[in-house]
Amino acid sequence: MKLFDVYPLNDITIVKADGSYVWDDKDIKYLDMYGGHAVISIGHSNPHWMNRIETQLHKIAFYSNSIKIPIQQELADKLGKITGKNNYQLFLCNSGAEANENALKLASFYNGRKKIIAFSKSFHGRTSLAVEVTDNPSILAPVNKTGNVIFVPFNDEQALMDAFENNKDEISSVIIEGIQGVGGINVADEKFLKLIRKLCDENKAVYIADGVQCGYGRTGKFFSHDFAGVSADIYSMAKGMGNGFPIGGILIAPSIQPKHFMLGTTFGGNHLACAAALGVLEVIEEEGLMANAGEVGQYLIDKLKTIKEIKNVRGRGLMIGFDVPDALKDLKKNLLYKRHIFTGESKPNIIRLLPALNITKDQVDYFVAALEEEIMSMQEVVT
């Protein structure tokens, strides 16, 4: 049987990982500046995280949500403490797409409305509603097209006000990434997020903060939306939540009340997933990784801004992007195959950096030196 060929693959097989490094089957060591799409939050193979999972595995790995699962409450308590949102409610699922899907559905249950405001260059997942609020027609199947989504230019205040004005009482929710990831590391203006909060309040709409990639401490605050000093009605989480173990969730404001069977999941919140998620939060808290992300991230941004060949260095904490000129369009590929450094990209020529939150300044220095050397090497070939 063949694998369904939907991913363009690098010709590399990773067999081992530790901290911010991975090794291939030829024992070549790579610096991981991408963390598998921002998934690796506390470093590969973190011993506390592994012990949390192994200990739980020897007790019980899974039973359905038809019984009490105390470790779910333990996770909720820890999330409440670290996020400062103790009065919110937690619903657990398995992925970022599911988190956003449930957030959008819950908003519609709450106010009985259908229309959703989303933004240009957004990415929220590939399931039915999540993909419809994603600004990428190439991954939108005909069955996903309900006509209920209004796309507004990112950070355009007037267009957002017009969307509300033109649709009056029809807007169910607004969904926005605090920093767009797949869209190219575009930071939401703090004024823009405050306007979303204001308009949602005035129109009884639900503010959904997509923190799947930009949340979980990556920016130096738990949610990147926190920089605006406003609270969303629903926060979605996933990628960094399990450090590679599949888990997602939404934090839900107390104004949105549950009823039995309005949401549901078979695997969400299972014992093993909760153990992995608790391991992540414990390491983040005990090692001060949010502060490290803010400090080392700014250190990296400042270093990158001194490299004149790359443009528009942007981001917050350890969610960073920069533009690459056409003459250096193979820079990402060369960093991987010649310098043995994993980075991410957004089309056409944007490099994205999403390393583990415990990356060090020494590792940043190594990356920046390798980046400068590769740029110089590529320029010499051109000349």
HELIX and SHEET records of a PDB file:
HELIX    1   1 GLY A   35  ALA A   38  1                                   4    
HELIX    2   2 PRO A   47  LEU A   57  1                                  11    
HELIX    3   3 PRO A   70  THR A   83  1                                  14    
HELIX    4   4 GLY A   96  ASN A  111  1                                  16    
HELIX    5   5 SER A  128  GLU A  132  1                                   5    
HELIX    6   6 PRO A  137  ILE A  139  5                                   3    
HELIX    7   7 PRO A  142  ASN A  144  5                                   3    
HELIX    8   8 GLU A  157  ASN A  167  1                                  11    
HELIX    9   9 LYS A  168  GLU A  170  5                                   3    
HELIX   10  10 GLU A  190  ASN A  203  1                                  14    
HELIX   11  11 SER A  224  ALA A  228  5                                   5    
HELIX   12  12 LYS A  239  MET A  241  5                                   3    
HELIX   13  13 HIS A  271  GLU A  286  1                                  16    
HELIX   14  14 LEU A  289  LEU A  304  1                                  16    
HELIX   15  15 ASP A  326  LEU A  328  5                                   3    
HELIX   16  16 LEU A  331  TYR A  337  1                                   7    
HELIX   17  17 LYS A  361  VAL A  382  1                                  22    
SHEET    1   A 4 ILE A  14  ASP A  18  0                                        
SHEET    2   A 4 TYR A  21  ASP A  24 -1                                        
SHEET    3   A 4 LYS A  29  ASP A  32 -1                                        
SHEET    4   A 4 ILE A 341  PHE A 342  1                                        
SHEET    1   B 7 GLN A  89  CYS A  93  0                                        
SHEET    2   B 7 GLY A 248  ILE A 252 -1                                        
SHEET    3   B 7 ILE A 234  MET A 237 -1                                        
SHEET    4   B 7 VAL A 206  ASP A 210  1                                        
SHEET    5   B 7 ILE A 171  GLU A 177  1                                        
SHEET    6   B 7 LYS A 115  PHE A 119  1                                        
SHEET    7   B 7 VAL A 149  VAL A 152  1                                        
SHEET    1   C 2 ILE A 179  GLN A 180  0                                        
SHEET    2   C 2 ASN A 186  VAL A 187 -1                                        
SHEET    1   D 4 LYS A 311  ARG A 316  0                                        
SHEET    2   D 4 MET A 319  ASP A 323 -1                                        
SHEET    3   D 4 ILE A 350  LEU A 353 -1                                        
SHEET    4   D 4 GLY A 344  SER A 346 -1                                        
END                                                                             
